[in-house]
């Protein structure tokens, strides 16, 4: 189940919003996507897989909210971990969040 959208890593590209088959996220103008319907998450990992900067964590148990913090996930090396497990490698490191770059998305 989707647990975390990292405010510090997210580049507001909204790919997670676009690829989610169950519409779990709400797009926020000028902000990071919000997990609005967590219980609708099917744990398909599409959002985590397509995130270009590893800003998402999907817990593997679809039936339980884990209430894990971003720091705990980072310390355990889990954020964006699914992407590496399927052979896509780690996401890119965000270069900038300046308004010009964000307007190009």
KAVENZI-V768130 format. One record per run of one state. SS is the DSSP state (H for helix, E for strand, C for the rest). FROM is the first residue (numbers start at 1). TO is the last residue. If there is no record, write none. Layout:
BEGIN
[[SS,FROM,TO] [SS,FROM,TO]]
END
This chain:
BEGIN
[[C,1,1] [E,2,5] [C,6,14] [H,15,19] [C,20,24] [E,25,26] [C,27,33] [E,34,35] [C,36,37] [H,38,40] [C,41,45] [H,46,50] [C,51,55] [E,56,58] [C,59,69] [H,70,75] [C,76,80] [H,81,85] [C,86,98] [H,99,103] [C,104,105]]
END
